[in-house]
Amino acid sequence: MIDPVLEQTGRYLKLLEELDLRLVKVIDTHIHADHVSAMGRLRDATRCVTVMGEQSPADFVSMRVGDNEKIGIEGLSLTALHTPGHTSESYSFLMNDRVFTGDTLLIRGTGRTDFQNGDPYDQYHSLFDRLLKLPEQTLVFPAHDYKGDTVTTIGEEKAHNPRLQVGSAEEYAELMNSLNLPNPKMMDVAVPENLRLGLRMDAQARVRAHPAEDILMNWPATEFRLVDLREESERRRDGVIPGSLHMPYDKFAAFCGASGELRQVAERKPVVLYCAVGERSTLAVEIAVEAGITNVGHMPGGFRYWKTVGGPVEFYGPSIN
């Protein structure tokens, strides 16, 4: 799910139930100023992974992606495209014959560039050097459209979008800087809320924690078995904690089954789960405990904090882009 709205959370959950679907990932293309995201509420209800670009200033996001990085979802693949301009952390997501453009490219418009580190020159290059170079038949799904339209194409926007009928970055910047638009009505509420969406302080207080500093006290000797919940692309990009097992979060429930690997490991040694920042590991501890595996905790702050306090990291294989 991409760019969900808080007020529609009940509708999303009902649709998931009716279609018998499991929500795997929720993506926000940027920090929204005109609505509060449903990302946090959906994560709490479904234990899905939250995803944003690596430039996002949000406090905690389960998974951060970089430019041209692939996001896998049950056999589908989305390519993350960093398309700054509306905001500095804006991303679009390309999937085969369609692209989800957030607020970068709208239907007969483009996202404003006058706040949240927006920049009309950056947006010009995001549009003309990236999105508009996609095949003209590519379907374009923006984050929203206030007129009620839902989809357009690259070819349509090239021909009919008034903001794209410019000859240079300077002309585009002059156009955008002359708009003089009022701030979104929800901006003072939405931006602070959306910066905090990743926090699960209540859940983190409920699960057993093993701080990185405690694990490092006698390193490399440790009484724990460390288990990495991140996806393979994250591990190859950022490295791993030496000796840790890999049990990716999107398949974690299977590892907790009657003959699952986590259950077998936990019978021999206490287990410490870790992810990127501690969000997936918090949820995974809850899943394990519900499955009857109690000899398991997590590392608050995740792999990012492990590196901050000087924990050893090893790399393997070529990076995955």
C-alpha positions in Angstrom: 0.0 0.0 0.0 1.4 3.4 -1.0 0.6 6.8 0.7 -2.4 5.7 2.8 -4.5 8.2 4.7 -5.2 7.9 8.4 -9.0 8.5 8.1 -9.3 5.6 5.6 -7.6 3.0 7.9 -10.9 1.2 8.6 -11.7 1.0 4.9 -8.2 -0.4 4.1 -8.5 -3.1 6.8 -12.0 -4.1 5.7 -10.8 -4.4 2.1 -7.9 -6.5 3.2 -10.2 -8.8 5.1 -12.7 -9.1 2.3 -10.0 -9.9 -0.3 -8.2 -12.3 2.1 -4.9 -10.4 1.7 -2.0 -9.9 4.1 -0.5 -6.4 4.1 3.2 -6.9 3.7 4.6 -3.4 3.2 3.3 0.2 3.5 5.3 2.9 1.6 5.1 6.6 2.1 6.6 8.5 -0.8 7.5 11.5 1.4 6.5 13.3 4.6 3.0 14.5 3.8 1.8 18.0 4.8 -1.8 17.7 3.7 -2.8 14.6 5.7 -1.7 12.3 8.5 -0.4 9.0 7.1 -2.1 5.7 8.0 1.3 4.0 8.0 1.7 3.7 11.7 -1.9 2.6 12.3 -1.7 0.0 9.6 1.6 -1.3 11.0 0.1 -1.6 14.5 -2.9 -3.5 13.1 -1.2 -5.8 10.7 2.5 -5.9 11.7 3.5 -4.9 8.2 6.9 -3.3 7.3 7.0 0.5 6.9 9.1 1.8 4.1 10.5 5.2 3.1 13.5 6.6 1.3 16.8 6.8 3.1 16.6 10.6 3.2 13.4 10.6 5.2 13.5 12.6 8.4 10.9 10.4 10.1 12.0 9.2 13.5 11.9 5.4 12.8 10.9 3.5 9.7 11.3 -0.3 9.4 13.0 -0.2 6.1 14.8 2.6 4.2 15.5 2.4 0.5 18.0 4.2 -1.7 17.8 5.3 -5.3 17.4 2.4 -7.8 17.0 -0.1 -4.9 14.5 -2.9 -5.5 11.6 -3.6 -3.1 10.3 -7.2 -3.3 6.7 -8.0 -2.4 5.5 -11.6 -3.0 7.0 -12.0 -6.4 6.5 -8.3 -7.4 9.4 -5.8 -7.6 9.3 -2.0 -7.3 12.2 0.2 -8.1 12.7 3.1 -5.8 13.5 6.4 -7.7 14.7 9.4 -5.6 12.7 12.3 -7.2 13.3 15.3 -4.9 11.8 18.7 -5.4 8.4 18.6 -3.8 10.4 17.7 -0.7 14.0 16.7 -0.3 13.1 13.0 0.5 10.4 12.5 -2.2 10.5 9.1 -4.0 8.6 7.6 -6.8 8.2 3.8 -7.3 8.4 2.1 -10.7 6.7 -1.2 -11.3 6.8 -2.6 -14.9 4.2 -0.6 -16.8 3.4 1.9 -14.1 5.0 4.4 -11.7 3.7 5.7 -8.4 4.8 9.3 -8.3 3.7 10.6 -4.9 3.4 14.4 -5.2 6.3 14.8 -7.7 4.2 14.4 -10.8 0.4 14.9 -10.4 -2.4 14.7 -13.0 -2.1 18.0 -14.9 0.1 19.4 -12.2 3.2 18.9 -10.1 3.9 19.1 -6.4 4.6 22.5 -4.9 8.2 23.2 -4.1 8.0 26.0 -1.5 8.4 24.2 1.8 9.9 21.0 3.5 13.2 21.6 1.7 11.5 21.7 -1.7 13.4 23.0 -4.7 12.0 23.7 -8.1 15.4 23.0 -9.8 15.6 19.6 -8.1 12.0 18.9 -9.2 12.7 19.9 -12.8 15.5 17.3 -13.0 13.3 14.7 -11.3 10.6 15.3 -13.8 12.5 15.9 -17.1 15.6 13.7 -16.5 13.8 10.8 -14.9 10.0 10.4 -14.9 9.4 11.9 -18.3 12.0 9.7 -19.9 9.9 6.6 -19.1 7.9 5.2 -22.0 5.0 7.4 -22.9 2.5 4.6 -22.3 3.7 4.2 -18.6 0.7 4.6 -16.3 1.1 7.3 -13.7 -0.6 6.9 -10.3 0.0 10.0 -8.1 -0.5 10.1 -4.3 -3.8 12.0 -4.7 -5.8 14.2 -7.0 -8.1 16.8 -5.6 -10.4 16.6 -8.7 -11.0 12.9 -8.2 -8.9 11.5 -11.1 -6.8 8.5 -10.4 -4.5 7.7 -13.2 -2.8 9.3 -16.2 0.1 8.4 -18.5 3.5 9.9 -19.1 2.4 10.7 -22.7 -0.7 12.5 -21.5 1.2 14.6 -19.0 3.9 15.5 -21.5 1.2 16.8 -23.9 -1.4 18.4 -21.5 0.3 19.2 -18.2 0.6 23.0 -18.1 3.6 22.9 -15.7 5.6 20.7 -18.1 5.4 23.1 -21.1 8.7 24.9 -20.2 12.0 25.0 -22.0 14.5 25.1 -19.1 15.0 24.6 -15.4 15.1 28.3 -15.0 11.7 28.7 -16.6 10.2 25.9 -14.5 11.7 27.5 -11.3 10.2 30.9 -12.2 6.8 29.2 -12.8 6.9 27.4 -9.4 8.2 30.4 -7.5 5.3 32.5 -8.7 2.5 30.3 -7.5 2.2 31.9 -4.0 0.0 29.1 -2.6 -1.3 29.1 0.9 0.0 26.4 3.3 -2.0 23.2 3.4 -4.7 23.4 6.1 -3.4 20.3 7.9 0.3 21.2 7.7 0.8 22.2 11.3 -0.7 18.9 12.4 0.3 16.5 9.6 4.0 17.1 9.4 4.8 16.6 13.1 2.5 13.5 13.3 4.1 12.0 10.1 7.6 12.5 11.5 6.7 10.4 14.5 4.8 7.6 12.7 7.5 4.9 13.3 7.5 5.0 17.0 6.1 1.9 18.9 7.2 2.9 22.4 4.3 0.9 24.0 5.2 -2.3 22.2 8.9 -1.8 22.7 8.3 -1.5 26.5 6.4 -4.8 26.5 9.0 -7.0 24.8 12.3 -8.3 26.3 15.2 -6.0 25.3 18.9 -6.8 25.1 20.9 -3.6 24.5 23.8 -3.7 22.1 26.1 -2.5 24.8 25.3 -5.6 26.9 25.9 -7.9 24.0 29.2 -6.3 23.3 30.5 -6.5 26.9 32.1 -10.0 26.3 32.1 -10.0 22.5 32.8 -12.2 20.6 31.7 -14.5 23.3 28.0 -14.2 23.9 25.3 -16.3 25.5 22.8 -15.3 22.8 22.2 -16.4 19.2 21.6 -13.3 17.0 19.0 -13.4 14.3 18.9 -10.8 11.5 15.3 -10.0 10.3 16.3 -7.6 7.5 15.9 -8.4 3.8 18.8 -9.7 1.7 19.2 -6.3 -0.1 19.6 -4.5 3.2 22.2 -7.1 4.4 24.3 -6.8 1.3 24.1 -3.0 1.3 24.8 -2.3 5.0 26.5 -5.5 6.3 25.7 -8.0 9.0 26.6 -8.8 12.6 29.2 -11.6 12.4 27.7 -15.0 13.2 24.1 -14.0 13.0 21.5 -16.2 11.4 19.1 -14.8 8.7 15.4 -15.1 9.1 13.7 -12.4 7.0 10.8 -10.7 8.7 8.3 -11.3 5.8 8.7 -15.1 6.4 9.2 -14.9 10.1 5.9 -16.6 11.1 7.1 -19.8 9.3 10.3 -19.8 11.3 8.1 -19.9 14.5 6.1 -22.9 13.3 6.2 -26.3 15.0 9.3 -27.4 13.0 10.6 -23.9 12.4 14.2 -23.0 12.7 13.7 -20.3 15.3 11.9 -22.7 17.6 14.8 -25.1 17.3 17.5 -22.4 17.9 15.6 -21.0 20.9 15.6 -24.4 22.6 19.4 -24.4 22.7 20.2 -20.7 23.4 18.5 -17.4 24.1 17.7 -15.6 20.9 18.2 -11.9 20.2 16.4 -10.5 17.1 17.6 -7.5 15.3 16.5 -5.4 12.2 17.4 -2.0 10.9 16.1 0.2 13.8 14.2 -2.0 16.1 10.7 -1.9 14.7 10.5 -5.2 12.9 12.3 -6.9 15.8 9.7 -5.6 18.2 6.9 -7.0 16.1 8.8 -10.3 15.6 9.2 -10.8 19.4 5.4 -10.5 19.7 4.9 -13.0 16.9 7.3 -15.5 18.5 5.8 -15.2 22.0 2.3 -15.7 20.5 3.7 -18.9 18.9 4.9 -20.1 22.3 8.6 -19.2 21.9 9.5 -17.3 25.0 13.3 -17.5 25.0 13.5 -14.5 22.6 14.1 -10.8 22.9 15.3 -8.0 20.6 18.0 -5.4 20.3 16.6 -1.9 20.6 17.8 0.5 17.9 18.7 -2.4 15.6 21.6 -2.6 13.3 21.9 1.2 13.0 22.5 1.5 16.8 24.9 -1.5 16.8 27.1 0.4 14.4 26.8 3.6 16.4 28.3 1.9 19.5 31.1 0.3 17.6 29.7 -3.2 17.1 31.6 -5.3 14.5 30.2 -5.5 11.0 31.1 -7.8 8.1 30.2 -7.6 4.4 29.8 -10.3 1.9 29.0 -10.6 -1.8 28.2 -7.7 -4.2 25.7 -5.1 -3.2 22.2 -5.5 -4.6 20.8 -2.5 -6.5 
